[in-house]
Amino acid sequence: MIEVEREMHIRLSREQTKSLLKWAGKITRAHVDADCEPPGYDLHIAIGAGYPSSVEAISGSSRLDLGDVDVDLLEVE
């Protein structure tokens, strides 16, 4: 059996990207203003059968639900 190489592409919409950058920017600004190192953030992606994939951004105790995202599994050479 020939194993096919694949890549997973996860795409946020323009609005999701705009929301994420605005949210992260506020957190970064607050830390810089307090003379602290910005913490960055994690993206948690939930992928399951029978329901859309979703993503949430997390930075410390702050969370941003970005909703459904497009996930494509592409064959590559």
N, C-alpha and C positions, 0 to 999 in steps of 0.2 A: 504494500500500500504506500502510495506517495503522500508524504505529509506536505500540506500547503502552508507556506509562510503567510502570516497575516499581521496587519497593523490595526490597532483600535484607535479610531478618531472620535474624540468627544468635542462637540461644538456647542458653545453658548451663543445665543442670539445676540444681536447688537444691543438690545435693551438689557439683557442679562449681564453682558460685559460692562455696559455703562453703570448699572446698579452696583456691580461688584467693585469696580474701580472707585466709584463715589464712596461706598461703604469703607473700603480699605484705606482710601485717602483720609477720611475723617479719623480713623484709628491711628494712622501714621502721624497725622498732624498733632493729635492730642499727645502722643508720646514725645514727639520732637519738642513741642511747646513745654513739656514737663522735663525736658533735658534727659529723656530716657531713650533707649534703643527701641525702635519699632519692632513689634513681635512678629510681623508677617501673618499669614493665615493658611489654613488647610482647606482643601476642597474635598468634600466627602461625596462620592458618587454612588448611588444605589442602583444596581442593575438586577432586574429579575424578570422571570417569565410572566407574561400575562398582564404586566402593567408598565407604564412608561418609565424610562430611566430618569432619575432626579438628582439634583446637586444642591448641596448646602455648603456655605463658606463658614468657617469657624476661626475665631481669633480670641483666645482666652475664653471669657464667658459670653462674648458677643457672637451672635449667630445671624446668618442671612440666608433665608430659603430662596433659592433661585428658580425653583420649579423644575419642570420637565426639560430635559436636554436631548439632543440628537446624538446617538451613539451608532457609529458605523464600523463594521468589521470588514476590512478590505483585504483582498488577496494581493500579495506583492511578489515580485520576482526576485 
